Amino acid sequence: MFAGILLPSDFSDCSAEAARAARKLAEHFGSRITLFHVLDEPAAMDPMFRGEVPLELLRARMEQYAREGMTAFLAAHFGGLPGVETQVASGVPYREILRAARETRVDLIVIGTHGRTGVEHVIFGSTAEKVVRMASCPVLTIRQGGKEFIRP
């Protein structure tokens, strides 16, 4: 049923819960998983957030963090599971997730949601919410704490 699953990850506990769900689905359906991480450059490149750190150094640190995070996340959640690919992109997270879903032709996106509400939601927005609204394939959201919602 799900030949390909896209798993966007920021390496958080919330993403770990989504990884557990994605792995269960992959084992059940024999799916390939694409573990996907987005370097959120638009926010990180803003001088207000980066301070006096030179752009080249900041970009190198972000890429190093992504490589280390991807390696650790793979080992922790997908050891022994065949068919797991990794991708890293730079840009606006929800846009890159939607692009990757189209390009890799996945049948399902499994994404963690932090469940932010109120002011936090207004300030940070919700990548998962945007993906749910705009994806052309089904999206399984895993809310921190294990509550799941599937949008057909």
FENVENSUL-V122729 format. One record per helix or strand. SS is the DSSP state (helix for helix, strand for strand). FROM is the first residue (numbers start at 0). TO is the last residue. If there is no record, write none. Layout:
ss=[SS/SS]
from=[FROM/FROM]
to=[TO/TO]
This chain:
ss=[strand/helix/strand/helix/helix/helix/strand/helix/strand/helix/helix/strand/strand]
from=[3/12/31/40/46/54/83/92/107/117/126/137/146]
to=[7/28/38/43/49/77/89/103/112/123/133/142/150]
